[in-house]
Amino acid sequence: MIQRLFRELRTMPKFIYVLLAITAFGLAIGLYRMVVGLGVTTNLSKSFPWGVWISFDLATVALSGGAFTLAALVYVFHFDNLHAAVRPTVLAGLLGYSSVLVILLFDLGRWDRFYNVFLHPNFSSALLEVSWCIAAYSTILFYELSPVLLENSRWRRLLPIIKKFTIPIVIVGVTLSTMHQSSLGTMFVIMSPRLHPLWYSMLLPVFFLVSSLAAGISMVIAGATISYWLFGRSLKPKTLAKLGWFVPWILGFYLVLKFGELIIANELHLPFEGGLYTFLFWAELIVGAVIPIILFAFKQVRYSRAGALFASLLVIAGVVLNRFDVTWFAMRPVDGQTYSPHWMEVAILAGVVAAIILVYSLVARYFPVYEETVAYQRQPRTIEQRRLEEAHAGAD
Protein backbone atom coordinates (compact mmCIF):
# COMPACT_ATOMS: atom_id res chain seq x y z
CA MET A 1 0.00 0.00 0.00
CA ILE A 2 2.84 2.40 0.84
CA GLN A 3 4.53 1.67 -2.49
CA ARG A 4 1.28 2.34 -4.26
CA LEU A 5 0.92 5.64 -2.40
CA PHE A 6 4.43 6.78 -3.37
CA ARG A 7 3.84 5.73 -6.97
CA GLU A 8 0.65 7.74 -7.04
CA LEU A 9 2.40 10.78 -5.56
CA ARG A 10 5.10 10.58 -8.23
CA THR A 11 2.54 10.50 -11.03
CA MET A 12 0.53 13.40 -9.60
CA PRO A 13 0.56 16.52 -11.82
CA LYS A 14 2.99 19.16 -10.58
CA PHE A 15 0.31 21.85 -10.32
CA ILE A 16 -1.31 19.81 -7.53
CA TYR A 17 1.66 20.47 -5.28
CA VAL A 18 1.63 24.17 -6.13
CA LEU A 19 -2.05 24.36 -5.20
CA LEU A 20 -1.37 22.43 -2.00
CA ALA A 21 1.34 24.92 -0.97
CA ILE A 22 -0.91 27.93 -1.63
CA THR A 23 -3.76 26.28 0.28
CA ALA A 24 -1.53 25.51 3.27
CA PHE A 25 -0.23 29.09 3.37
CA GLY A 26 -3.75 30.52 3.16
CA LEU A 27 -4.92 28.12 5.90
CA ALA A 28 -2.07 29.22 8.18
CA ILE A 29 -2.98 32.89 7.69
CA GLY A 30 -6.64 32.00 8.24
CA LEU A 31 -5.87 30.34 11.57
CA TYR A 32 -3.88 33.42 12.58
CA ARG A 33 -6.89 35.61 11.70
CA MET A 34 -9.10 33.40 13.88
CA VAL A 35 -6.81 33.92 16.86
CA VAL A 36 -6.00 37.65 16.64
CA GLY A 37 -9.26 38.94 15.10
CA LEU A 38 -10.22 41.15 12.16
CA GLY A 39 -8.48 44.36 13.25
CA VAL A 40 -4.92 43.10 12.81
CA THR A 41 -5.46 40.96 9.70
CA THR A 42 -7.84 43.11 7.61
CA ASN A 43 -8.39 46.72 6.55
CA LEU A 44 -12.09 46.52 7.35
CA SER A 45 -13.64 49.33 9.40
CA LYS A 46 -16.99 50.77 10.46
CA SER A 47 -17.06 52.70 7.17
CA PHE A 48 -16.24 49.55 5.18
CA PRO A 49 -17.40 46.54 7.23
CA TRP A 50 -17.50 44.44 4.03
CA GLY A 51 -14.51 44.12 1.75
CA VAL A 52 -12.94 41.84 -0.84
CA TRP A 53 -14.22 38.70 0.92
CA ILE A 54 -17.86 39.68 0.41
CA SER A 55 -17.13 40.66 -3.20
CA PHE A 56 -15.61 37.22 -3.72
CA ASP A 57 -18.58 35.52 -2.05
CA LEU A 58 -21.15 37.23 -4.25
CA ALA A 59 -19.13 36.53 -7.39
CA THR A 60 -18.64 32.88 -6.42
CA VAL A 61 -22.34 32.36 -5.68
CA ALA A 62 -23.19 33.80 -9.10
CA LEU A 63 -20.66 31.56 -10.88
CA SER A 64 -21.89 28.55 -8.92
CA GLY A 65 -25.35 29.21 -10.36
CA GLY A 66 -24.59 26.67 -13.06
CA ALA A 67 -25.60 23.91 -10.64
CA PHE A 68 -29.17 25.10 -10.13
CA THR A 69 -29.53 26.29 -13.74
CA LEU A 70 -28.45 22.95 -15.18
CA ALA A 71 -30.51 21.02 -12.64
CA ALA A 72 -33.59 22.97 -13.67
CA LEU A 73 -32.91 22.37 -17.37
CA VAL A 74 -32.29 18.64 -16.93
CA TYR A 75 -34.73 17.58 -14.20
CA VAL A 76 -37.52 20.13 -14.55
CA PHE A 77 -37.51 21.02 -18.27
CA HIS A 78 -36.21 17.60 -19.38
CA PHE A 79 -33.22 18.64 -21.50
CA ASP A 80 -31.92 15.09 -21.16
CA ASN A 81 -29.00 15.59 -23.55
CA LEU A 82 -27.47 17.97 -20.99
CA HIS A 83 -27.40 15.30 -18.29
CA ALA A 84 -23.73 14.51 -18.91
CA ALA A 85 -22.85 17.96 -17.56
CA VAL A 86 -24.63 17.48 -14.23
CA ARG A 87 -21.89 15.72 -12.25
CA PRO A 88 -18.98 18.11 -12.96
CA THR A 89 -21.29 21.10 -12.58
CA VAL A 90 -22.68 19.93 -9.24
CA LEU A 91 -19.14 19.30 -8.00
CA ALA A 92 -18.10 22.81 -9.02
CA GLY A 93 -21.23 24.26 -7.41
CA LEU A 94 -20.68 22.39 -4.15
CA LEU A 95 -17.07 23.57 -3.92
CA GLY A 96 -18.13 27.11 -4.77
CA TYR A 97 -20.78 27.23 -2.08
CA SER A 98 -18.45 25.55 0.43
CA SER A 99 -15.84 28.25 -0.22
CA VAL A 100 -18.50 30.91 0.39
CA LEU A 101 -19.31 29.37 3.77
CA VAL A 102 -15.59 29.26 4.65
CA ILE A 103 -15.05 32.91 3.71
CA LEU A 104 -18.19 33.93 5.63
CA LEU A 105 -16.72 32.24 8.69
CA PHE A 106 -13.52 34.29 8.32
CA ASP A 107 -15.61 37.44 7.86
CA LEU A 108 -17.52 37.08 11.12
CA GLY A 109 -16.27 39.17 14.04
CA ARG A 110 -17.28 36.37 16.41
CA TRP A 111 -16.68 33.39 14.17
CA ASP A 112 -16.94 31.07 17.19
CA ARG A 113 -20.65 31.93 17.43
CA PHE A 114 -21.61 31.30 13.82
CA TYR A 115 -24.34 28.94 14.99
CA ASN A 116 -26.38 31.88 16.33
CA VAL A 117 -27.79 32.43 12.83
CA PHE A 118 -29.64 29.13 13.38
CA LEU A 119 -30.26 29.24 17.15
CA HIS A 120 -31.18 32.94 17.43
CA PRO A 121 -32.53 33.93 14.00
CA ASN A 122 -33.39 37.53 13.12
CA PHE A 123 -36.39 37.13 10.83
CA SER A 124 -36.30 40.77 9.73
CA SER A 125 -32.84 40.40 8.15
CA ALA A 126 -32.17 39.55 4.52
CA LEU A 127 -28.91 37.98 5.67
CA LEU A 128 -30.90 35.32 7.54
CA GLU A 129 -32.59 34.10 4.37
CA VAL A 130 -29.27 34.16 2.48
CA SER A 131 -27.44 32.25 5.23
CA TRP A 132 -30.11 29.62 5.64
CA CYS A 133 -30.54 29.11 1.89
CA ILE A 134 -26.80 28.83 1.21
CA ALA A 135 -26.37 26.31 4.04
CA ALA A 136 -29.41 24.29 2.95
CA TYR A 137 -28.48 24.38 -0.74
CA SER A 138 -24.91 23.29 0.02
CA THR A 139 -26.39 20.25 1.77
CA ILE A 140 -28.57 19.53 -1.26
CA LEU A 141 -25.58 19.80 -3.60
CA PHE A 142 -23.75 17.24 -1.46
CA TYR A 143 -26.79 14.99 -1.74
CA GLU A 144 -26.78 15.38 -5.54
CA LEU A 145 -23.07 14.57 -5.68
CA SER A 146 -23.27 11.61 -3.30
CA PRO A 147 -23.83 9.00 -6.08
CA VAL A 148 -20.42 9.98 -7.51
CA LEU A 149 -18.76 9.43 -4.13
CA LEU A 150 -20.61 6.19 -3.31
CA GLU A 151 -20.67 4.52 -6.74
CA ASN A 152 -17.49 2.48 -6.26
CA SER A 153 -17.72 2.04 -2.50
CA ARG A 154 -19.29 -0.48 -0.14
CA TRP A 155 -22.14 2.01 0.41
CA ARG A 156 -23.38 1.82 -3.20
CA ARG A 157 -26.43 -0.10 -2.03
CA LEU A 158 -27.76 3.28 -0.89
CA LEU A 159 -27.80 4.57 -4.47
CA PRO A 160 -31.35 3.37 -5.35
CA ILE A 161 -32.72 5.22 -2.31
CA ILE A 162 -30.77 8.37 -3.11
CA LYS A 163 -31.81 8.37 -6.77
CA LYS A 164 -35.45 7.81 -5.79
CA PHE A 165 -35.59 11.21 -4.10
CA THR A 166 -33.28 13.07 -6.48
CA ILE A 167 -35.93 14.94 -8.46
CA PRO A 168 -37.90 16.37 -5.47
CA ILE A 169 -34.62 17.26 -3.75
CA VAL A 170 -33.40 19.01 -6.91
CA ILE A 171 -36.65 20.99 -7.16
CA VAL A 172 -36.19 22.16 -3.56
CA GLY A 173 -32.59 23.05 -4.37
CA VAL A 174 -33.55 25.08 -7.44
CA THR A 175 -36.13 26.95 -5.35
CA LEU A 176 -33.63 27.71 -2.58
CA SER A 177 -30.95 28.81 -5.03
CA THR A 178 -33.36 31.09 -6.86
CA MET A 179 -34.31 32.67 -3.55
CA HIS A 180 -30.82 33.44 -2.34
CA GLN A 181 -29.42 34.48 -5.72
CA SER A 182 -31.98 37.27 -5.73
CA SER A 183 -31.72 37.94 -1.98
CA LEU A 184 -28.04 38.77 -2.36
CA GLY A 185 -29.20 41.73 -4.44
CA THR A 186 -31.85 42.55 -1.85
CA MET A 187 -29.14 43.20 0.74
CA PHE A 188 -27.93 46.18 -1.27
CA VAL A 189 -31.34 47.75 -1.81
CA ILE A 190 -30.87 49.52 1.53
CA MET A 191 -27.54 50.97 0.30
CA SER A 192 -29.04 53.85 -1.70
CA PRO A 193 -27.07 56.58 0.15
CA ARG A 194 -23.75 54.92 -0.76
CA LEU A 195 -24.17 52.81 -3.90
CA HIS A 196 -23.80 54.78 -7.14
CA PRO A 197 -27.09 55.19 -9.09
CA LEU A 198 -25.66 53.29 -12.08
CA TRP A 199 -25.85 50.16 -9.92
CA TYR A 200 -28.44 51.01 -7.30
CA SER A 201 -31.93 49.86 -8.21
CA MET A 202 -34.97 48.32 -6.62
CA LEU A 203 -34.51 45.67 -9.31
CA LEU A 204 -31.16 44.55 -7.90
CA PRO A 205 -32.64 41.16 -6.83
CA VAL A 206 -33.79 40.56 -10.41
CA PHE A 207 -30.47 41.74 -11.86
CA PHE A 208 -28.57 39.34 -9.60
CA LEU A 209 -30.79 36.39 -10.46
CA VAL A 210 -30.75 36.91 -14.24
CA SER A 211 -27.00 37.52 -14.41
CA SER A 212 -26.36 34.40 -12.31
CA LEU A 213 -28.17 32.32 -14.95
CA ALA A 214 -25.81 33.55 -17.68
CA ALA A 215 -22.77 33.15 -15.41
CA GLY A 216 -23.76 29.62 -14.41
CA ILE A 217 -24.19 28.40 -17.99
CA SER A 218 -20.92 30.08 -19.00
CA MET A 219 -19.13 28.28 -16.18
CA VAL A 220 -20.45 24.93 -17.47
CA ILE A 221 -19.12 25.71 -20.97
CA ALA A 222 -15.76 26.93 -19.68
CA GLY A 223 -15.38 23.99 -17.31
CA ALA A 224 -16.14 21.48 -20.07
CA THR A 225 -13.48 23.01 -22.31
CA ILE A 226 -10.85 23.04 -19.56
CA SER A 227 -11.64 19.41 -18.68
CA TYR A 228 -11.11 18.57 -22.37
CA TRP A 229 -7.56 19.88 -22.09
CA LEU A 230 -6.75 18.55 -18.60
CA PHE A 231 -8.55 15.20 -18.46
CA GLY A 232 -9.20 14.35 -22.10
CA ARG A 233 -12.94 14.17 -21.38
CA SER A 234 -15.65 16.69 -22.10
CA LEU A 235 -19.19 17.26 -23.26
CA LYS A 236 -20.10 16.86 -26.89
CA PRO A 237 -19.73 20.05 -28.95
CA LYS A 238 -23.44 19.77 -29.78
CA THR A 239 -24.28 19.85 -26.06
CA LEU A 240 -22.04 22.86 -25.45
CA ALA A 241 -23.55 24.63 -28.45
CA LYS A 242 -27.02 24.07 -27.05
CA LEU A 243 -25.98 25.59 -23.72
CA GLY A 244 -24.39 28.51 -25.56
CA TRP A 245 -27.66 29.15 -27.38
CA PHE A 246 -29.32 30.19 -24.11
CA VAL A 247 -26.67 32.76 -23.14
CA PRO A 248 -27.43 35.61 -25.60
CA TRP A 249 -31.15 35.45 -24.78
CA ILE A 250 -30.46 35.73 -21.04
CA LEU A 251 -27.94 38.53 -21.53
CA GLY A 252 -30.28 40.35 -23.92
CA PHE A 253 -33.04 40.21 -21.33
CA TYR A 254 -30.58 41.52 -18.73
CA LEU A 255 -29.64 44.50 -20.93
CA VAL A 256 -33.30 45.32 -21.55
CA LEU A 257 -33.95 45.31 -17.80
CA LYS A 258 -30.82 47.35 -17.08
CA PHE A 259 -31.45 50.15 -19.55
CA GLY A 260 -35.22 49.98 -19.10
CA GLU A 261 -34.74 50.71 -15.40
CA LEU A 262 -32.45 53.65 -16.20
CA ILE A 263 -35.05 55.08 -18.57
CA ILE A 264 -37.91 54.69 -16.08
CA ALA A 265 -35.79 56.24 -13.29
CA ASN A 266 -34.87 59.12 -15.62
CA GLU A 267 -31.16 58.26 -15.20
CA LEU A 268 -30.21 57.42 -18.77
CA HIS A 269 -27.76 60.34 -18.80
CA LEU A 270 -25.59 58.75 -16.08
CA PRO A 271 -23.70 56.30 -18.35
CA PHE A 272 -22.47 59.26 -20.43
CA GLU A 273 -21.20 61.55 -17.67
CA GLY A 274 -17.62 60.23 -17.80
CA GLY A 275 -15.29 59.27 -14.98
CA LEU A 276 -14.41 56.00 -13.24
CA TYR A 277 -17.99 54.93 -12.58
CA THR A 278 -18.93 55.36 -16.24
CA PHE A 279 -15.88 53.34 -17.30
CA LEU A 280 -16.74 50.50 -14.91
CA PHE A 281 -20.37 50.49 -16.03
CA TRP A 282 -19.57 50.23 -19.74
CA ALA A 283 -16.72 47.76 -19.16
CA GLU A 284 -19.09 45.51 -17.26
CA LEU A 285 -21.80 45.58 -19.95
CA ILE A 286 -19.65 45.57 -23.09
CA VAL A 287 -17.25 42.85 -21.91
CA GLY A 288 -19.81 40.76 -20.04
CA ALA A 289 -22.91 41.15 -22.24
CA VAL A 290 -22.63 42.93 -25.59
CA ILE A 291 -19.59 41.09 -26.99
CA PRO A 292 -20.75 37.64 -25.73
CA ILE A 293 -24.20 38.21 -27.28
CA ILE A 294 -22.55 38.87 -30.64
CA LEU A 295 -20.19 35.88 -30.33
CA PHE A 296 -22.74 33.34 -29.13
CA ALA A 297 -25.11 34.41 -31.89
CA PHE A 298 -22.80 32.67 -34.40
CA LYS A 299 -23.20 28.92 -34.68
CA GLN A 300 -19.51 28.56 -35.58
CA VAL A 301 -18.54 30.10 -32.22
CA ARG A 302 -20.91 27.88 -30.24
CA TYR A 303 -19.45 24.75 -31.89
CA SER A 304 -15.85 25.90 -31.45
CA ARG A 305 -14.30 24.96 -28.12
CA ALA A 306 -11.90 27.91 -28.19
CA GLY A 307 -14.59 30.33 -29.36
CA ALA A 308 -17.17 29.19 -26.81
CA LEU A 309 -14.56 29.29 -24.04
CA PHE A 310 -13.55 32.86 -24.95
CA ALA A 311 -17.17 34.06 -25.03
CA SER A 312 -17.91 32.29 -21.72
CA LEU A 313 -14.89 33.83 -20.02
CA LEU A 314 -16.12 37.27 -21.09
CA VAL A 315 -19.50 36.61 -19.47
CA ILE A 316 -17.79 35.37 -16.31
CA ALA A 317 -15.53 38.45 -16.22
CA GLY A 318 -18.53 40.76 -16.65
CA VAL A 319 -20.51 39.14 -13.83
CA VAL A 320 -17.51 39.12 -11.49
CA LEU A 321 -16.89 42.82 -12.23
CA ASN A 322 -20.57 43.53 -11.58
CA ARG A 323 -20.44 41.91 -8.14
CA PHE A 324 -17.24 43.79 -7.27
CA ASP A 325 -18.80 47.03 -8.52
CA VAL A 326 -21.91 46.61 -6.37
CA THR A 327 -20.05 45.53 -3.24
CA TRP A 328 -16.89 47.63 -3.47
CA PHE A 329 -15.87 49.74 -6.48
CA ALA A 330 -19.13 51.70 -6.77
CA MET A 331 -19.45 52.33 -3.03
CA ARG A 332 -18.94 56.00 -2.21
CA PRO A 333 -16.34 56.79 0.47
CA VAL A 334 -17.55 57.74 3.96
CA ASP A 335 -15.80 60.72 5.58
CA GLY A 336 -13.10 60.45 2.95
CA GLN A 337 -12.21 56.89 3.97
CA THR A 338 -11.49 54.34 1.26
CA TYR A 339 -10.81 50.61 1.42
CA SER A 340 -8.11 48.39 -0.04
CA PRO A 341 -7.61 44.81 1.16
CA HIS A 342 -4.86 43.85 3.60
CA TRP A 343 -2.35 41.36 2.22
CA MET A 344 -3.65 38.78 4.69
CA GLU A 345 -7.15 39.14 3.24
CA VAL A 346 -5.70 38.41 -0.20
CA ALA A 347 -3.63 35.50 1.13
CA ILE A 348 -6.67 33.84 2.73
CA LEU A 349 -8.65 34.37 -0.45
CA ALA A 350 -5.87 32.86 -2.59
CA GLY A 351 -5.76 29.86 -0.25
CA VAL A 352 -9.49 29.28 -0.59
CA VAL A 353 -9.39 29.55 -4.40
CA ALA A 354 -6.42 27.17 -4.55
CA ALA A 355 -8.30 24.74 -2.29
CA ILE A 356 -11.31 24.78 -4.65
CA ILE A 357 -9.16 23.91 -7.67
CA LEU A 358 -7.17 21.34 -5.67
CA VAL A 359 -10.21 19.46 -4.36
CA TYR A 360 -11.95 19.58 -7.75
CA SER A 361 -8.88 18.16 -9.48
CA LEU A 362 -8.48 15.33 -6.95
CA VAL A 363 -12.16 14.37 -6.95
CA ALA A 364 -12.20 14.42 -10.76
CA ARG A 365 -9.07 12.24 -10.77
CA TYR A 366 -10.29 9.54 -8.39
CA PHE A 367 -14.10 9.54 -8.74
CA PRO A 368 -16.38 9.03 -11.78
CA VAL A 369 -17.20 12.72 -12.22
CA TYR A 370 -16.85 12.62 -16.01
CA GLU A 371 -18.28 9.15 -16.48
CA GLU A 372 -21.08 10.34 -18.76
CA THR A 373 -18.86 12.64 -20.82
CA VAL A 374 -17.09 11.78 -24.06
CA ALA A 375 -13.44 10.68 -24.08
CA TYR A 376 -11.16 12.44 -26.56
CA GLN A 377 -7.55 12.17 -27.54
CA ARG A 378 -5.70 14.94 -25.78
CA GLN A 379 -3.28 15.50 -28.68
CA PRO A 380 -4.81 14.61 -32.04
CA ARG A 381 -2.13 13.75 -34.58
CA THR A 382 -3.30 16.26 -37.18
CA ILE A 383 -5.57 19.24 -37.51
CA GLU A 384 -7.72 17.25 -39.90
CA GLN A 385 -8.14 14.51 -37.30
CA ARG A 386 -9.31 17.10 -34.78
CA ARG A 387 -11.88 18.44 -37.23
CA LEU A 388 -13.20 14.97 -37.96
CA GLU A 389 -13.43 14.26 -34.23
CA GLU A 390 -15.40 17.44 -33.57
CA ALA A 391 -17.70 16.82 -36.55
CA HIS A 392 -18.40 13.25 -35.44
CA ALA A 393 -19.16 14.32 -31.87
CA GLY A 394 -21.41 17.11 -33.06
CA ALA A 395 -23.40 14.75 -35.26
CA ASP A 396 -24.16 12.38 -32.36
C-alpha positions, 0 to 999 in steps of 0.5 A, spaced: 500 500 500 505 504 501 509 503 495 502 504 491 501 511 495 508 513 493 507 511 486 501 515 485 504 521 488 510 521 483 505 521 477 501 526 480 501 533 476 505 538 478 500 543 479 497 539 484 503 540 489 503 548 487 495 548 489 497 544 496 502 549 498 498 555 496 492 552 500 496 551 506 499 558 506 492 561 506 490 556 511 495 558 516 494 565 515 486 564 516 488 560 523 492 566 525 486 571 523 481 566 527 486 567 533 487 575 533 481 577 530 479 582 524 483 588 526 490 586 525 489 581 519 484 586 515 483 593 513 475 593 514 472 598 518 466 601 520 465 605 514 467 599 510 465 593 514 464 588 508 470 588 503 474 583 498 471 577 501 464 579 500 465 581 493 468 574 492 462 571 495 457 574 491 461 573 485 462 565 487 455 564 488 453 567 481 458 563 478 456 557 482 449 558 479 450 553 473 448 547 478 441 550 479 440 552 472 443 545 469 438 542 474 432 545 472 434 544 465 435 537 466 430 535 471 424 540 470 424 542 463 427 535 461 433 537 456 436 530 457 442 531 452 445 535 458 445 530 463 452 529 462 454 535 464 450 534 471 456 531 475 462 536 474 457 542 474 454 539 481 461 538 484 463 545 481 457 548 485 458 544 491 465 547 492 463 554 490 458 554 495 463 551 500 468 556 499 462 561 500 461 558 507 468 558 509 469 565 507 463 567 511 466 564 517 472 568 516 468 574 515 464 574 522 467 578 528 465 572 532 466 566 528 466 562 534 458 563 534 456 562 527 451 557 529 447 563 532 444 564 525 440 558 526 439 558 534 437 565 534 434 567 527 433 575 526 427 574 521 427 581 519 434 580 516 435 579 509 442 575 511 438 570 515 434 568 508 441 568 504 445 564 510 439 559 511 438 558 503 446 557 502 447 552 508 441 548 505 443 548 498 450 546 500 447 540 503 442 539 497 448 539 492 452 534 497 446 529 496 446 530 488 453 529 488 453 523 493 452 518 487 459 519 484 462 518 491 458 512 493 458 509 486 465 504 487 464 504 494 461 499 499 455 504 500 453 503 493 447 499 495 444 506 498 444 509 491 437 506 489 434 510 495 438 516 493 436 516 486 429 515 488 428 522 491 433 526 487 428 529 483 424 532 489 430 534 492 433 538 486 426 541 485 427 544 492 434 546 491 432 550 485 427 553 489 432 555 494 438 557 489 433 562 486 431 565 492 438 566 495 441 568 488 436 574 488 436 575 496 443 577 495 441 583 491 436 585 496 441 586 501 444 592 497 437 595 496 438 599 503 444 601 500 441 607 496 445 613 500 452 609 498 451 605 492 452 609 485 445 610 481 448 606 475 448 600 480 443 602 485 436 599 483 430 596 486 430 591 481 437 589 484 434 582 486 432 581 479 439 583 476 442 578 480 438 572 479 438 573 471 446 575 471 447 568 475 443 564 470 448 567 464 454 566 469 452 559 471 451 556 464 458 560 462 461 556 467 459 549 465 461 551 458 468 553 460 469 547 465 467 542 459 473 546 455 478 546 460 476 538 462 477 537 455 484 539 455 486 537 462 482 530 463 481 528 455 474 528 457 468 533 455 461 534 453 459 533 446 460 540 442 453 539 440 451 539 447 455 545 449 452 549 443 445 548 445 448 551 452 451 557 448 444 558 445 441 560 451 446 565 453 445 571 448 437 570 450 439 571 457 444 577 456 439 580 452 433 580 457 438 583 462 440 589 458 433 590 456 432 590 464 438 594 465 437 600 460 429 599 461 430 601 469 435 607 467 429 610 462 424 609 467 428 612 473 430 618 468 437 616 469 439 614 462 444 620 462 448 617 467 452 612 463 455 618 459 457 623 464 464 620 464 469 618 470 471 612 473 464 609 474 462 610 467 468 606 465 466 600 470 459 600 467 460 600 460 466 595 461 461 591 465 456 591 460 460 591 453 465 585 456 460 581 459 454 582 455 454 585 448 460 582 446 458 575 448 451 576 445 454 577 438 459 571 439 454 566 441 449 568 436 454 565 431 453 557 430 460 557 428 462 560 435 458 555 439 461 549 436 468 551 437 471 549 443 476 555 443 470 560 441 465 558 446 470 558 451 472 565 450 465 568 449 464 564 456 470 567 459 467 574 457 460 573 461 464 570 467 468 576 467 462 581 466 458 578 472 464 578 477 466 585 475 458 587 476 459 583 483 465 587 485 462 594 482 456 593 487 459 591 493 466 595 493 468 599 487 461 603 486 461 604 493 462 611 495 467 613 500 464 615 507 468 621 511 473 620 505 475 613 507 477 608 502 478 601 502 483 596 499 484 589 502 490 587 507 495 582 504 492 577 509 485 578 506 488 576 499 492 570 502 486 567 505 482 568 499 488 565 494 488 559 499 481 558 498 481 559 491 487 554 490 483 549 495 477 549 490 481 547 484 485 542 488 479 538 491 476 539 484 482 536 481 483 530 486 475 528 486 475 528 478 481 524 478 479 519 483 471 519 482 467 518 476 465 525 475 466 525 467 463 518 467 457 520 462 462 525 458 465 523 451 473 521 451 477 524 446 484 524 444 488 529 448 493 531 442 490 529 435 495 527 430 493 532 425 488 538 424 484 534 420 483 529 425 481 534 430 476 536 425 473 529 424 473 528 431 469 534 432 464 533 426 463 526 429 461 528 436 457 534 433 453 529 429 451 524 435 
